[in-house]
Every structure is written in structure tokens, then in C-alpha cells.
């Protein structure tokens, strides 16, 4: 049993993209991030137990990915001022 459908995942990806662009400031990088999150979410869908909204679960994954990329772009010292 799938806890969500591919259509639901794609609907959420539009919001993920807007968030990713706002965090990393680059559309191409944001597209890559969202693609990675969507693929990871589909692969890990059995771990989604429905206690939160699908969007909340995805945004948690997106936040982690965006922070890793943003800190990488800014350098390690950015961790101290973020």
C-alpha cells in the first residue's frame, strides 16, 4: 500500500521548488534539489506513516537538502553566522 500517490507528490513539488529557490537563490540548483527530494520521498514512502501531512514531511527533507547546499555555497564559516 502506498501512503501517497505520484500525483500528490508532484503537486507538492511546486511548493518545494518555490521554497528551494528562496533558500538557494538559483533555479537550476533548486530544480536539482526538488528532484532529489521527490525521488528520495518515493523511495522512502514506506517510512511515511501519515502522522503529519505529506507536505510537512517533504519540507523537512527539502530543508535539510537546502541547508546542505546553501552552506556548501557559502563555505563552512557560514555555519557560524546562519
C-alpha positions in Angstrom: 0.0 0.0 0.0 1.3 3.4 -1.0 0.7 6.2 1.6 0.6 8.8 -1.2 0.3 8.9 -5.0 2.7 10.2 -7.6 0.2 12.9 -8.4 0.2 14.1 -4.8 3.9 14.1 -4.8 4.1 16.2 -8.0 1.5 18.7 -6.6 3.8 19.2 -3.5 6.8 19.6 -5.8 5.7 23.0 -7.0 5.7 24.4 -3.4 9.1 22.6 -2.8 10.5 24.4 -5.8 9.4 27.8 -4.7 10.9 27.2 -1.2 14.2 25.8 -2.7 14.6 28.9 -4.9 14.1 31.1 -1.9 16.8 29.2 0.0 19.5 28.7 -2.5 18.8 31.6 -4.9 19.4 29.6 -8.1 16.7 28.0 -10.2 18.8 25.2 -11.6 20.1 24.2 -8.2 16.6 24.4 -6.8 15.3 22.1 -9.6 18.1 19.6 -8.7 17.2 19.7 -5.0 13.5 19.2 -5.7 14.2 16.3 -8.0 16.4 14.7 -5.3 13.7 15.1 -2.7 10.9 13.8 -4.9 13.0 10.7 -5.8 14.0 10.1 -2.1 10.4 10.6 -0.9 9.2 8.0 -3.4 11.9 5.5 -2.5 11.2 6.1 1.3 7.4 6.3 1.0 7.0 3.3 3.3 8.6 5.4 6.0 5.8 8.0 5.7 3.3 6.9 8.3 0.7 9.7 7.8 1.1 11.3 11.3 2.0 14.5 9.5 0.8 16.0 6.2 2.7 14.9 3.2 3.9 18.5 2.6 5.3 18.7 6.1 7.3 15.5 5.6 8.6 16.7 2.2 9.5 20.1 3.5 11.6 18.6 6.3 13.5 16.7 3.6 13.8 19.8 1.5 15.0 21.9 4.4 17.8 19.5 5.1 18.9 19.4 1.5 18.6 23.2 1.0 20.7 23.9 4.1 23.4 21.5 3.0 23.6 23.1 -0.4 23.4 26.7 1.0 26.2 26.1 3.5 28.3 24.5 0.8 27.9 27.5 -1.4 28.8 29.9 1.4 31.6 27.9 2.9 32.0 26.3 6.2 32.3 29.6 8.0 28.7 30.4 7.1 27.6 27.9 9.7 28.6 30.3 12.4 26.5 33.2 11.0 23.5 31.4 9.6 
